[in-house]
Amino acid sequence: MTKYTTLIFDLDGTLMNSLDDLFYATNYALNEHGMPIRTKEEVCQFVGNGVRKLIERAVPQDSTKQTVDEVLTTFKEYYSAHCKDHTGPYLGICDLLAELSTANYKMAIVSNKPDCDVKKLNEEYFSKYISVALGENEAAGISKKPAPDMVVEAMRLLQSEKQECVYVGDSDVDLATARNSCLRCISVAWGFRSVAFLKEHNAEFIVNEPAEIKKLVEDDLNVTS
């Protein structure tokens, strides 16, 4: 029997392709405040550290904190109402989660996007498989990724020990989160960062399709050449 019982997933770029809705919400907020809009490629590079950092990167560099706050408020209001418009699971993800659930793996989502949006998306798409879904909640003293706080909270709620858990993500933030949480990390090739980028950031495992995740975990993350 595998020693791993628990998988902790990033959301955006890992389980779901949410880039279009993040892109539209960012440019809606920028346009509402008379600022130049951004390309989808730019927005893709801006995501990963939470929505405040996304907006800080998207607004003109000389913007004041008050301006950032105003644009962020507009973004949050728009995104909360439209976070499911063009967002959905990547091909093969629901099959993977169903198979993991049937095999009695415990699963959680930890994401830097607002907690209400994470819970909304989990309820819509994954709640039959994933029982714990955590978004940004620094007001409760839980620091965003790459701090380990959200992973620690997910493990507590799942009643899983560190040595039982594997982290799955698509970015350098996820690699750092796993490292800070002392977890092994599986990186996915279909997300918001390229394979070359992941390799540059010392990704240990890179999978090209969701089904490979279950096999890696079942094999205790032992890779044979």
QUIKALIN-V306406 format. One record per backbone hydrogen bond with DSSP energy under -1.0 kcal/mol. NH is the residue of the N-H (numbers start at 1). CO is the residue of the C=O. E is the energy in kcal/mol with one decimal. If there is no record, write none. Layout:
nh: (NH	NH)
co: (CO	CO)
e: (E	E)
This chain:
nh: (5	6	7	8	9	10	13	14	15	16	17	18	22	23	24	25	26	27	28	29	30	31	32	33	34	35	43	44	45	46	47	54	55	56	57	58	59	63	68	69	70	71	72	73	74	75	76	77	78	79	80	81	82	83	85	90	93	96	97	98	99	100	101	102	103	104	105	106	108	109	110	111	115	118	119	120	121	122	123	124	125	126	127	129	130	134	136	140	141	142	147	152	153	154	155	156	157	158	160	164	165	166	167	168	169	175	176	177	178	179	180	181	182	183	186	187	188	189	198	199	200	201	202	203	207	212	213	215	216	217	218	219	220	221	222)
co: (164	164	106	166	108	168	16	11	11	11	88	16	18	19	20	21	22	23	24	25	26	27	28	29	31	30	39	40	41	42	43	50	51	52	53	54	55	60	64	65	66	67	68	69	70	71	72	73	74	75	76	77	78	79	82	15	90	92	93	94	95	96	97	98	99	101	100	5	7	132	9	134	136	114	115	116	117	118	119	120	121	122	122	126	126	109	113	137	138	137	144	148	149	150	151	152	153	154	155	161	162	6	184	8	186	171	172	173	174	175	176	177	179	178	167	205	169	207	194	195	196	197	199	198	187	209	210	211	212	213	214	215	217	216	219)
e: (-1.8	-1.9	-2.6	-2.9	-3.3	-2.5	-3.0	-1.6	-1.8	-2.3	-2.6	-1.0	-2.1	-2.9	-2.9	-2.3	-2.3	-2.3	-2.3	-2.2	-2.4	-2.6	-2.4	-1.0	-1.8	-2.9	-2.3	-2.4	-1.5	-1.4	-1.3	-1.9	-2.4	-2.8	-2.1	-1.5	-2.4	-2.0	-2.4	-2.7	-2.2	-2.6	-2.8	-2.2	-1.9	-2.7	-2.9	-2.2	-2.3	-3.4	-2.4	-1.1	-1.1	-1.1	-1.6	-2.0	-2.1	-2.0	-2.8	-2.3	-2.3	-2.7	-2.5	-2.4	-1.7	-1.8	-2.6	-2.9	-1.8	-2.3	-2.7	-2.4	-1.2	-2.2	-2.5	-1.8	-2.4	-2.5	-2.5	-1.7	-2.3	-2.0	-1.9	-2.5	-2.8	-2.9	-2.7	-1.6	-2.0	-1.3	-1.8	-2.7	-2.4	-2.3	-2.6	-2.1	-2.4	-2.1	-2.3	-1.9	-1.6	-1.9	-2.6	-2.6	-2.1	-1.9	-2.4	-2.4	-2.7	-2.2	-2.9	-1.4	-1.2	-2.9	-2.8	-3.1	-2.1	-2.5	-2.3	-2.6	-2.3	-1.2	-1.9	-2.0	-2.5	-1.6	-2.0	-1.3	-2.3	-2.3	-2.7	-1.9	-1.8	-3.3	-1.3)
